[in-house]
Amino acid sequence: MFQDKTILLGITGGIAAYKMASLASAIGKTDGNCEVIMTKNATEFISPLTFETLTGNKCYTDTFDRDFSWDVKHISLAKKADVILIAPATANVIAKLAHGIADDMLTTTVLAATCHKIVAPAMNTNMYLNPITQDNIAKLKAYGFEVIEPAEGLLACGDEGLGKMPEPEILMGYLEKAMGRTKDLEGKKVMITAGATRESLDPVRFITNHSSGKMGFALAKEAMMRGADVTLVKAFTTAKAPDFVHVVDVKDAEDMFREVTARSEEMDIIIKAAAVADYTPETYSDNKIKKKEGDMSIPLKRTQDILKYLGEHKKEGQFICGFSMETENMEENSAAKLEKKNADMIVANNLKESGSGFGTDTNRVTFITKEGIEPQDILSKEMVAKTLFDRIIEITK
């Protein structure tokens, strides 16, 4: 994720400073390098030794510290950093950064840095909502800083409202979004479907399938990390949807068809990964459900074929990809779908194969295009998503 990357954490004097130890620890478990600068006030809340232990690097607190090999440290750190995250960011530090004041190690380094900068404000609600602070935040945004909106809840001072620093896992998500991938999908609009539709039998019962949404969510996250504007149309799922994507919730096949087709014209890439029913029960009524002894006969109607519709209405330059889950004759059946539905790619997998299919964390897929059949090794669903987008970008160059 962060291979050969340096994340610089700037920690200022707020009570949430102690939470940054968890973030430093999480970064330390990746292949990235974590450097930490603390303001003097931050050291009142948590010791620099904590961060030195977690990162394996010296924690910097003093611009004029002499305990290191010679270089101009605030300049060398500024050049070394691939991203800077300032969290918690107090009203005082935000004001300094907005006006170019560089009077300590952190603000001097930030002023000298040209990398992407992220700021997570954390303070009392009234301080955060003060027009002066809001004006300073607006200035930072205008200067290219990414500003994370604070969470709402009970604050350390006892007040309740906006001003809480988001949890470390959310901050980690911002770091992943900023530098987890090359932004080779920047400017592209991508739509992905995920999950299992539920087709109602009556007001109580429904027909569904075992799709968890994991594969679709991995695709949505990968596209987001590559810089795409992602719309995720999801039916029922058991997995957690990724952050930083626009989520559209649907219930059944008809809902999904309506939401997907309404947005399809503006999309550059569409991947149908949802497990959508081919048939749905007709509207419930006593005369349409015939009960027999120990049996129930339910009239069915065919649902609209989303992938076929997308293929028939494909605009110039648009890439359409569908998933094909088979139990036999996988390659032949999937190649037929590619042709019949006018798709650009079918991602096929065999539900009977170990490590593939619903609910697993891995998948073994085969990419089928007009150029040929490309079997893939068994991979995590995250790596399947990465490999798939690598291939799509290669095809669409």
N, C-alpha and C positions, 0 to 999 in steps of 0.2 A: 504493500500500500504506500508506504512512505520511503521506499528504498532510495538511498542517496539524497534524502531530503532533510533539511534542518527546520524544525519548528521552534520558534522563539516565543516563549511565554513571558508576558509582562504582567507582573502581579502587583497590585496596588493596595492601599491601606483600607480595605473593607473586611468585614467579618467573614465574608464568603471566601477570603483568601485560603482558608484551611481546606476548602473543597478542591483546590487546584492540585493538591497532592494526588488525588485520585486520577486526575487527567494526566499529570506527569507520569504516573505509574502506567496508565493505559498506553501512552505514547512509547514508554520504555519497553513495552511488550511487542512493539512493532519493529520493523527494520529501519525506522527513522531515528534521527538524532534530535534530542530535546535539550535546548539551552534555556536558562531561566534568568531573568532580571527582576529583582524585587526593589520596590521603593523602600525608603527607610521606615515609613509607616507600616508597610506590609510586614516587616520583620517583627512588629509588635504582636502580630496575630499568629504567625507560624515561623519556625526557624528555617534559615537558609540551608542548614544541615539536612533537613528533611528532603529538600529537592536535590541536593548533591547526592544523597544516598539513592534516590529513585532514578536519577538520570545518569549518574556516573560522571557528571560534569560540574565544574565550579559554578556556583550560583553567584551572580554579580549583583552588588548592591551599591558600589561606590565608584564613581567615574575615575577617581584618583587612586584607586587601589593599586599597590605596587607588587602584590603577591601573584605575579604571573610573568610568563616570558614576554619580552618586549614586543608590543605592537599597540596601535591606538585602538583599544578594545571596542569602544562604541562604534568605530568605523568598521573594524573587521567583523564584528557581529552583524552589523547592518548589511554588509556584503554577503555574509554567509547564509543569512536567513532566507528561506524560500517562502515563508509566511510568518507573520507576527500576529499573535492573539493576545490582546490586553484584557485580562479578566481576573478578578472583578475590576472594572474601570470606574473609579470614583468621579464625582462631579469635578473635583479639582484637576485630576489628570486629563479629563475630557476637555476642560477649559484650556489647559496648557497646550494640548495637541491641536486644538482648533485655532489657536493663535500663534503657533510656532514657537512657543516658549520651550527652551531646552536647558533646564537648570539641574538635571540629575541624570543618572546613567540611563534610565528608561526613556525619558523624553528626548534625550540627545540621540540615542540609537534609533528611535522611531523616525526622527526628523531626517536622519542620514540614510534611511532605508528606502529602497525603490520597489520592494516586493509587495505582495498583497497584504493588507492590514485589516484585521478584524477587531472590533471593539465590543465588549459585552458590558454595558452599563449596569451598575448595582449600587443602589443607594435608597434612602428614605423616599417614599412616594412624593412628598411635597418638593423635595430637592429635584427629583427626576422630572416632575411636571412643571417646575419653574420655567418660565419663558426663556430665561437666560440659558439654562441647561439645554432646553429644546433647540434654541438657536445655535448653540455650540455643536449639538449632534447633527443638525442640518448642515453646518459648515463641514464637519467631518465627511458626511456623505458626499457633499459637493467636491471634496478633495479626493474622493475615491475610496474612502474607508468603507468597509462593510460593517454595518451596525446591527447587532443582534438585539431584538426587542426583549426587554426583561420580562420575567414571569410575574404572575400576580399571586399574592398570598400573604401569609403572616410574616412580617419582617422582624429582624432582630430587635428593633426598637420597640416592638409591640404594636405598631401600626399595621393595618392591613391594606394592601393595594399593590400597584405596580412598583417594581424596584428589585425583585429577587433575581439573583444571577441564575440563569438556567443551569440545570444539572450537568455534571461533567460529560455524560454520554451525549447530551445534545451539543455541547461545545465540540466534542470529538466529531460529530456529524458535520459541523461546519468546516472543520479542518479537512475531513475527507472530501467534502464537496469542493473545497478550494484547490486541493492539490493531489487528490487521490488518483486522478487520471489526466492524460492529455486532453485538452478541450477540443477534440476533433469533431464534436457534434454541436459546437456553439452556433447559435443562429438557426438550428433545426428544430422543428416541432415533431415530437414523437408521441404516438398514442399506443398504449399497451392494454390489453384486456387480461383479467386475472380472476381466478376463483371459480366457484361452482354456482350455476344458476339453480334456483329452486322453483319448480313448477307445481303450483298448487293443485291438489286434488279436490279440496274443499276448504272451508275456513280453518280447519285444524291441521290437515295432513298435506304433505308435499313430496315430490320426487326430486332427488338431487344426486350428486355423485361425490367421490372422495377427494376432489381437488382441494388442496390447502391454500393455494395462491402463492406458494413459495417461489415457483419458477417465474411467474409474472412479476412478482415483487423484485426478484433479483434483476430482471431485465429493466424494470423501471428505475431502480437505483443505479444501475450501470449507465443507462442513458443520461440520467441526471448528473452523475459524476463527470461525464464527458462533456457537459455543458449544454445539453438539450433542454428545451422547454417541454416537460413531460406531463401528459395527461394519462392518468391511470383509471380505467373504467373497471371497477371491481364488483363482482357478485359476492356470495358468501365466502369468507376465508377464515382460517384459523391462525395464519401467520400475521405478523405486524407489518402494516404498510410502511414503506420508506418515507422519510421526511423529504421536504423540498419538492414534492410533486403535487400536481392538482388532482385530487381524488374525486371521482364521480361514482357514487354508490348506486347499484342496480339490484333488482331482486330476481327477475326471470329473464328468459330469452328475449321476450318482446321488449322489455326495458333496455336490455343491452343492445339490441339491434337499433332501437330508436336513438340512444345516446351516442353510439359509435358512428352511425351514418350521419347524424346531425353535425358531427365534428370532422368527418373524414376529409372534406374538401380542403381544409387548411393544413392538413398534416403532410409532412415529408416522408415519414416512416410510420407504418402501422404494423404492429405485431399482435396477432390474435392468439393469445396463450390460454385464454379461459376455456374451461370445459363446459360448453353450452349444449343443452339438450337438443337433440334432433326432433323430438316430439314433445308436445305439451298436452295435458288433458284439456278437453273442451270445457267450456264454462259449466260449473257444477249445477246440476238440477236433478230432481228425483227421477225424471223420465230419461235422463242420459246415463245414469249409473244403474245398471241392472244387477240386482243382487240374486245370487244363487246360493245353494246350500254350501257354506264354507268357501264361497268364491265371490269375486267382484269383477265385473267386466266394465272397463272404462274406455269410452271412445277417445281416440287421440287425433290431433291434427299436427301436421308438420310445421316446425318453426321456420322462420325466415333464415336463409343461409347467409350469415354475416360475411364470411370470407368470399363467397361467390359474388355477393353484391359489391364488395370492395374491388374485386378483380374486374367486374363489368364496368365499374364507374371510376377506374383508376385514372388519375390525371397525369399529365406528362411529367416525368421525373420522379413520380411517387414510387416508393418501394413498399410492396405488400408481402408480408410473411405470415404463414400460418403454422400451427403445431398440429401434428398428426399422431395420435396415440393408437397404436395397433396391437393386436394380439397374434396376428399371423400375416404373412406376405407383406411385411412392413414396407420394404422398398418399392415393390410393385404398386401397392395401394397408394402410397404417398406420392409416387411419381405421377400416377393418374390424377390425383387431386391437384398437383401443380398445374397440369395441363387444363383440366376441366374448370378450375376456378381462376385461371389467368393470374396466378400468384407469381412472385419473383423468387420465392424460396419456400420450401416446406421443411420444417424441423421435425423429423420423425423419431419416435422411440417406441420400443416394445414394452408394453406393460408387464409382460411375463418375465422380463429379464431382471435379475437381481440388481438392486441399486438404482432402478429407474422407476419412473411413474409417480403416482400420487403419494404425497406425505413424506417422501424421502428428502434427505439433504443433498443427495447426489443425483446424477442423471447421465445416461449414455445416449447421445443423440446422433443423428445422421443428417447432415445438411444436403438437401436435394434441390438443385437448380437446373436450369436448361443446359448448363455446362457439364453436369455430371453429379455423381453421388460421392459424398465426402463423409465417411464414418469418423466419429470422434471417440477418443478414449473416455472412460468413465471419469467424470469430473464433479466437483461441487457445483451446485446450481449457480453460484456466483461466478465460477470460472466458465461455465457454459455460457452465461450471459456475456462475459467479456469476449470469449471466442466468437460468439455469434455477431456481436457488434463489430469486432475486428473484420469479420468476413463481409458484413454488409457494407462497411466503409470502403473496403477494397473493391467490391463490386460496383459501387456507385461513384467511384472517382471519375 
